[in-house]
């Protein structure tokens, strides 16, 4: 998972992601740079932070994996 696209979509800084995922800023930088293989637990909390903020992860289905912003739910109008 390369968080750059998700960060851009949410207009987050690396620090914002680090805070939302409760990981260190250095961890976010290392994930983006591909310096080392992050722990699975780290990837889980980063993914959860993105999902909580409205990012949907799209499975590979012939066109390759991707991400998109979840459609916002419109409040139901009272009748």
Backbone as CSV, one residue per row, in Angstrom:
resi,resn,N_x,N_y,N_z,CA_x,CA_y,CA_z,C_x,C_y,C_z
1,UNK,0.854,-1.171,0.000,0.000,0.000,0.000,0.899,1.233,0.000
2,UNK,0.741,2.053,-0.998,1.462,3.317,-1.058,0.487,4.429,-0.686
3,UNK,0.629,5.018,0.484,-0.383,5.955,0.961,-0.438,7.297,0.254
4,UNK,0.471,7.597,-0.649,0.501,8.921,-1.269,-0.840,9.279,-1.913
5,UNK,-1.434,8.380,-2.695,-2.717,8.690,-3.352,-3.822,8.947,-2.342
6,UNK,-3.842,8.162,-1.301,-4.866,8.344,-0.288,-4.683,9.663,0.452
7,UNK,-3.436,9.994,0.751,-3.148,11.263,1.431,-3.595,12.429,0.563
8,UNK,-3.306,12.361,-0.725,-3.704,13.433,-1.648,-5.224,13.524,-1.714
9,UNK,-5.900,12.385,-1.833,-7.361,12.381,-1.937,-8.010,13.011,-0.713
10,UNK,-7.416,12.823,0.441,-7.984,13.359,1.682,-7.438,14.733,2.037
11,UNK,-6.461,15.210,1.275,-5.789,16.469,1.574,-5.153,16.418,2.958
12,UNK,-4.527,15.269,3.253,-3.824,15.057,4.508,-2.331,15.261,4.318
13,UNK,-1.672,15.658,5.372,-0.209,15.652,5.407,0.241,14.290,5.927
14,UNK,1.518,14.021,5.848,2.044,12.791,6.438,1.776,12.777,7.938
15,UNK,1.876,13.930,8.568,1.606,14.021,10.010,0.150,13.715,10.320
16,UNK,-0.760,14.168,9.462,-2.180,13.856,9.656,-2.395,12.346,9.651
17,UNK,-1.808,11.667,8.662,-1.951,10.217,8.589,-1.349,9.553,9.817
18,UNK,-0.162,9.991,10.201,0.488,9.412,11.383,-0.407,9.559,12.616
19,UNK,-1.007,10.715,12.776,-1.879,10.953,13.932,-3.135,10.095,13.867
20,UNK,-3.774,10.051,12.710,-5.014,9.278,12.562,-4.782,7.780,12.745
21,UNK,-3.618,7.292,12.314,-3.308,5.864,12.409,-2.579,5.512,13.701
22,UNK,-2.235,6.520,14.479,-1.487,6.323,15.728,-0.155,5.609,15.485
23,UNK,0.552,6.092,14.460,1.905,5.604,14.160,2.820,6.819,14.073
24,UNK,4.095,6.582,14.044,5.046,7.680,13.958,5.166,8.235,12.549
25,UNK,5.534,9.488,12.460,5.733,10.135,11.161,6.823,9.416,10.372
26,UNK,7.841,8.932,11.055,8.918,8.200,10.382,8.360,6.932,9.733
27,UNK,7.429,6.284,10.395,6.798,5.086,9.851,6.076,5.403,8.547
28,UNK,5.319,6.495,8.528,4.604,6.901,7.310,5.601,7.184,6.197
29,UNK,6.658,7.903,6.509,7.679,8.218,5.492,8.333,6.957,4.950
30,UNK,8.609,6.001,5.822,9.242,4.757,5.377,8.298,3.934,4.501
31,UNK,7.016,3.911,4.832,6.050,3.191,3.998,6.002,3.821,2.612
32,UNK,5.913,5.144,2.558,5.854,5.842,1.263,7.111,5.612,0.441
33,UNK,8.259,5.628,1.094,9.529,5.488,0.379,9.837,4.038,0.022
34,UNK,9.117,3.114,0.632,9.396,1.699,0.380,10.738,1.263,0.935
35,UNK,11.172,1.939,2.006,12.476,1.674,2.603,12.570,0.251,3.141
36,UNK,11.521,-0.189,3.811,11.498,-1.551,4.338,10.070,-2.070,4.306
37,UNK,9.907,-3.324,4.609,8.580,-3.946,4.626,7.942,-3.667,5.985
38,UNK,6.850,-2.877,6.012,6.224,-2.578,7.299,5.557,-3.816,7.898
39,UNK,5.395,-3.790,9.201,4.694,-4.881,9.874,3.235,-4.890,9.449
40,UNK,2.676,-6.082,9.438,1.274,-6.230,9.039,0.357,-5.379,9.925
41,UNK,0.633,-5.350,11.209,-0.186,-4.567,12.140,-0.159,-3.080,11.786
42,UNK,0.980,-2.609,11.337,1.100,-1.204,10.938,0.238,-0.935,9.718
43,UNK,0.298,-1.825,8.737,-0.518,-1.651,7.535,-2.004,-1.691,7.861
44,UNK,-2.377,-2.514,8.811,-3.786,-2.618,9.209,-4.270,-1.298,9.790
45,UNK,-3.508,-0.690,10.700,-3.975,0.564,11.316,-3.971,1.716,10.319
46,UNK,-3.029,1.711,9.379,-3.007,2.750,8.347,-4.234,2.588,7.444
47,UNK,-4.516,1.361,7.032,-5.684,1.108,6.180,-6.963,1.493,6.913
48,UNK,-7.069,1.163,8.184,-8.262,1.510,8.960,-8.447,3.026,9.059
49,UNK,-7.348,3.755,9.206,-7.430,5.220,9.266,-7.971,5.775,7.955
50,UNK,-7.494,5.231,6.832,-7.992,5.670,5.532,-9.469,5.334,5.359
51,UNK,-9.853,4.126,5.734,-11.248,3.711,5.580,-12.174,4.554,6.449
52,UNK,-11.743,4.866,7.645,-12.532,5.712,8.543,-12.738,7.104,7.938
53,UNK,-11.750,7.562,7.177,-11.815,8.889,6.560,-12.563,8.885,5.225
54,UNK,-12.976,7.691,4.757,-13.781,7.658,3.536,-13.108,7.075,2.311
55,UNK,-11.938,6.497,2.466,-11.254,5.858,1.339,-11.755,4.423,1.205
56,UNK,-12.068,4.015,-0.025,-12.428,2.623,-0.308,-11.297,1.997,-1.094
57,UNK,-10.915,0.809,-0.704,-9.891,0.063,-1.427,-10.589,-0.876,-2.404
58,UNK,-10.180,-0.821,-3.655,-10.800,-1.607,-4.718,-9.905,-2.793,-5.018
59,UNK,-10.491,-3.970,-4.974,-9.735,-5.183,-5.275,-9.313,-5.218,-6.737
60,UNK,-8.281,-6.000,-6.984,-7.834,-6.198,-8.359,-8.884,-7.029,-9.073
61,UNK,-9.417,-6.483,-10.157,-10.448,-7.196,-10.912,-10.226,-7.049,-12.409
62,UNK,-9.011,-7.287,-12.810,-8.681,-7.163,-14.221,-8.038,-5.833,-14.557
63,UNK,-8.437,-4.785,-13.866,-7.874,-3.471,-14.124,-6.821,-3.072,-13.111
64,UNK,-6.593,-3.909,-12.142,-5.619,-3.608,-11.103,-6.276,-3.015,-9.881
65,UNK,-5.610,-3.101,-8.735,-6.161,-2.557,-7.497,-6.167,-1.028,-7.536
66,UNK,-7.004,-0.427,-6.711,-7.055,1.029,-6.677,-7.737,1.520,-5.419
67,UNK,-7.953,2.826,-5.379,-8.651,3.463,-4.263,-9.604,4.504,-4.822
68,UNK,-10.614,4.819,-4.030,-11.542,5.897,-4.383,-12.156,6.423,-3.095
69,UNK,-12.714,7.618,-3.182,-13.429,8.172,-2.037,-14.832,7.577,-2.002
70,UNK,-15.265,7.189,-0.841,-16.608,6.641,-0.667,-17.626,7.745,-0.936
71,UNK,-18.717,7.394,-1.575,-19.787,8.357,-1.806,-20.411,8.727,-0.477
72,UNK,-20.656,9.996,-0.313,-21.270,10.448,0.938,-22.751,10.123,0.926
73,UNK,-23.218,9.679,2.060,-24.636,9.368,2.214,-25.397,10.663,2.428
74,UNK,-26.433,10.859,1.636,-27.285,12.024,1.830,-28.303,11.722,2.923
75,UNK,-28.520,12.664,3.807,-29.528,12.412,4.842,-30.910,12.280,4.197
76,UNK,-31.693,11.353,4.721,-33.042,11.151,4.184,-33.903,12.341,4.553
77,UNK,-34.675,12.775,3.581,-35.583,13.904,3.786,-36.840,13.408,4.481
78,UNK,-37.289,14.098,5.507,-38.533,13.689,6.173,-39.713,13.834,5.220
79,UNK,-40.664,12.936,5.332,-41.852,12.972,4.462,-42.939,13.804,5.056
